[in-house]
Amino acid sequence: MILKSLREKSNQKHINKLLNSHQPKVSDVKIESIGVLLNKSEFNDFEAFRDFSKELNIHPNKIKIVAFTEDDKDVEASRELLFSKKSIGWHAKIKSPELEDFLKKDFDALLCYYNENNVELDLATSLSKANFKIGISTHDERLFNFIIETKSKDFSIYKKELIKYLRILNKLKE
């Protein structure tokens, strides 16, 4: 219990270090690839994001979805890409090769669809090489370039608002 708490504090310290040294990139690149970070306990409908990517004119092989789960057994049993606390070690060391590949990919946009304050998801968000990070949570606004404040259960509202603002920002290819 004490070690878990210390590891969490170590990873939170790493997040703060990354975010304090972060220089936001401003780019007018249209979104052609999307990464999605989910908290499985809040929203586990992977297919909803795959369908949503079609609405955004994103090719199906240009979307990658990763979800955090509290249950380590889910990671092994799922056909989807999941990670747990065991996937991340001390000092933000990523132990899962699949998660590491996801974080190194230069997505045009990263959709972080979680509200709960979660060190593992925040760490994944801060480590991601994505160009434009979009969140729904305001617990640490430094994580995102753009925030649509909504609850994870209101996916239809989120889709509508995200499309509206991406059009305003001229990020969607028509």
SVG drawing of the C-alpha trace seen along z (x, -y; Angstrom):
<svg xmlns="http://www.w3.org/2000/svg" viewBox="-26 -29 38 43">
<polyline fill="none" stroke="black" stroke-width="0.4" points="0.0,0.0 2.8,-2.4 4.8,-1.5 1.8,-2.0 1.3,-5.5 5.0,-6.3 4.9,-5.1 1.9,-7.2 3.6,-10.3 6.7,-9.6 4.6,-9.4 2.7,-12.6 6.0,-14.4 7.0,-13.2 3.8,-14.5 4.3,-17.9 7.9,-18.0 6.7,-17.1 3.9,-19.7 5.9,-22.5 8.5,-22.1 5.9,-21.6 5.9,-24.1 2.5,-24.0 2.7,-23.5 0.4,-25.6 -0.3,-23.9 -2.8,-24.3 -2.6,-20.6 -5.8,-18.9 -6.6,-15.9 -6.0,-12.6 -5.0,-10.3 -6.5,-10.0 -5.5,-8.4 -8.1,-7.8 -7.4,-7.4 -10.3,-6.0 -11.0,-5.0 -12.8,-1.7 -14.7,-2.2 -16.2,-5.5 -16.7,-4.6 -16.0,-1.3 -17.8,-1.6 -14.8,-1.4 -17.1,-1.0 -18.6,-4.4 -15.2,-6.0 -14.7,-3.9 -18.0,-5.1 -17.2,-8.7 -13.9,-8.6 -16.0,-7.9 -18.0,-11.1 -14.7,-13.0 -13.6,-11.5 -10.7,-9.6 -9.7,-6.3 -10.4,-3.3 -6.7,-2.3 -5.8,-5.8 -7.5,-5.5 -6.0,-3.7 -7.8,-3.3 -6.3,-2.5 -8.1,-2.2 -7.1,-2.1 -8.5,0.6 -8.2,1.2 -8.4,5.0 -5.1,6.5 -7.0,9.6 -8.8,7.5 -5.5,6.6 -4.8,10.2 -8.3,11.2 -9.4,8.3 -9.1,8.0 -8.8,4.2 -5.6,2.5 -5.8,2.1 -3.3,1.1 -3.4,1.1 -1.3,-0.2 1.1,2.6 1.9,1.3 3.6,-1.7 6.5,-1.5 8.5,-3.9 9.6,-7.2 7.0,-6.9 8.7,-3.8 6.3,-2.2 6.4,1.6 3.9,2.4 5.4,2.3 1.9,1.7 1.3,-1.3 4.8,-2.6 4.1,-2.4 0.8,-4.2 2.5,-7.0 5.3,-7.4 2.9,-7.8 2.5,-11.3 -1.3,-11.4 -2.8,-14.6 -5.2,-14.5 -5.4,-12.7 -8.9,-12.4 -8.6,-11.9 -12.1,-10.8 -12.0,-10.5 -13.2,-12.7 -11.8,-11.0 -8.5,-12.1 -6.3,-9.2 -2.5,-9.4 -1.9,-6.6 -4.2,-8.3 -2.7,-11.7 0.8,-10.3 -0.2,-8.6 -1.6,-12.0 1.5,-13.9 3.8,-11.4 1.9,-11.2 3.6,-12.7 0.2,-13.7 0.1,-17.2 -3.3,-18.3 -4.6,-17.0 -8.3,-17.3 -9.8,-16.5 -13.1,-16.5 -11.6,-16.8 -10.6,-20.1 -8.7,-18.6 -5.4,-19.6 -5.9,-21.9 -2.1,-21.8 -2.6,-18.3 -4.7,-19.5 -4.6,-22.0 -8.4,-22.1 -11.1,-21.0 -14.8,-20.3 -16.2,-20.2 -18.7,-17.4 -19.4,-14.1 -18.2,-10.9 -21.8,-9.6 -22.8,-12.4 -21.0,-11.1 -23.5,-12.5 -23.0,-16.0 -19.3,-15.5 -19.4,-14.5 -21.6,-17.4 -19.4,-20.0 -16.1,-18.5 -17.2,-18.5 -18.4,-22.1 -15.1,-23.4 -12.9,-21.4 -14.7,-23.0 -14.2,-26.5 -10.5,-25.7 -10.3,-24.4 -8.9,-21.0 -11.3,-18.8 -10.7,-17.7 -13.8,-18.0"/>
</svg>
